[in-house]
Amino acid sequence: MLESPKHPLGEVSEGKNNLEKLSPELQALVLVQISSIQTLYSIIRASPQYYQVFRDLKERVLSAVLHRSLLPEVLSDALFTIEASCSNIRGSNRESILCFIGRFKTDPIPSPTTKTIPLPTSISLCQLHHTVDFFVRDFSRNITTAMDHCCLSLGLTQESATTPVSRAGHLPLSTVEEGRIQRAFYHLELYAHLFFIKPNENEELSAVEQARLFLAEFPSWQIDELACVSDYLLRRLGAVFDEVENDFVAKELGKVPKDGDSKCATEVAEGINDAVGINKEESKEPAVNGEEDWEHGEDDDDNDDDSPDGVYPDRWEIADVFFSQSGKLSYHRPYMQYMISLGLPFLRQLLEANGEERTRLVLAHAKFGGDFLSDALEVPREQTAATDQESIDSFLGVKLEFCGDNLGEPNEGWLWSNSFSPSSRSNDRHHGRMREWGYVFWDSTRLRSSGILNFR
């Protein structure tokens, strides 16, 4: 659901306000000029008159608002993502996925600059875009904070930067910056539809195949955009897993009596030590192939009502695996990869959940599967496709020039990170720290004001 409006139409007098006094024809013109889905929702929620006009012109209005909310290059990718969703490609067999990808390569959806978007597609895209917008805002908050920390760690102060460091990372997003981040999340959602992890099935496409079929279709700087949002989601899920662990330990500590049975207190303390891997000889490693009961979870929802006080004894029997250091290193990343493959709507639900609901979602979806995006990003680009222009230019030592901030060209941060040379890498571990502050998304104004580009 979209958020309820606060003051969508401003202060309302005793009679109709000026906007509501307009004729239906003019009200329709107002609706098609709205620049965001949230604003449209606020107005039609607040005004019965505008809602009636919207109902009569729903396809026209939604199509116009989507054209204003998304840059043409992003809208094209968003529409293909919706087509993948409506085609139920997620979880399909290998042949269906390859057929769909073939269409993506040979018959991409054109950028619909003036074309009206069909109503069912508009409705689906509005719903998905609301979720994408949630992640754009959350990503921006997290990444710009990391950018400020990076500036401070480099010793940048107001004297060495044109904008105070405390503000450089928190300048409002430009239209192009927002478009780059939107594009990355739509690419990730499309990737999740195409390469959804199916635990215990052998039909999945390998990391090399995923890189060849999908990543090789994009220039290196757009692959780095995708790597940035992938790393961000892994960090966010890592924080969720930490919260689940904290909730579990706090719940176990709550069982310790304030006075009385010291034996009970000792048993609980030992249980917590086991759970977090303290003073425990881990003699048994869990099966990786997903054959044991705790690796599945299809019946978790059915068993919720039988679990007293929201406790999941069948799952917490392996708490030492879930929370121990060796367990975290071996299993958390595959679990997170599976959750990312479920798509952005599920990830939003998980990030917004708290307490027992958050624990339930994590435990029900802690599954071990095959290759996914992080694995494909590690595949060298030269192994994924025939020699392309980027590889040729890189071999010849061609130097690139910054052509201004637009969605069709790499930003100055990406060029700076590669010494203004073409890159044939699909992912470079050396760039991991720079991905933490989203170097590939920001306009030159933000980068130059921070002073970061002064470092080579």
Secondary structure, DSSP 8 states (H G I E B T S, - for coil): -----SSTT----SS--TGGGS-HHHHHHHHHT---HHHHHHHHHH-HHHHHHHHHTHHHHHHHHHHHHS-HHHHHHHHHHHHHHHTT-TT--HHHHHHHHHHHHHS-----SS----HHHHHHHHHHHHHHHHHHHHHHHHHHHHHHHHHHHTT--TTTSSS-HHHHTTS---HHHHHHHHHHHHHHHHHHHHS---TT-S----HHHHHHHTGGGS-HHHHHHHHHHHHHHHHHHHHHHHHHHHHHHHHHHTTS-SSS-HHHHHHHHHHHHHHHTSS--------SSS-SGGG--TTHHHHGGGSGGG--HHHHTTHHHHHSHHHIIIIIHHHHHHHHHT-HHHHHHHHH--HHHHHHHHHHT----S--HHHHHTS-GGGTSS--HHHHHHHHT-------S-TTS--HHHHHHTTT-----S--GGGHHHHTTTTTT--HHHHHHHTGGG--
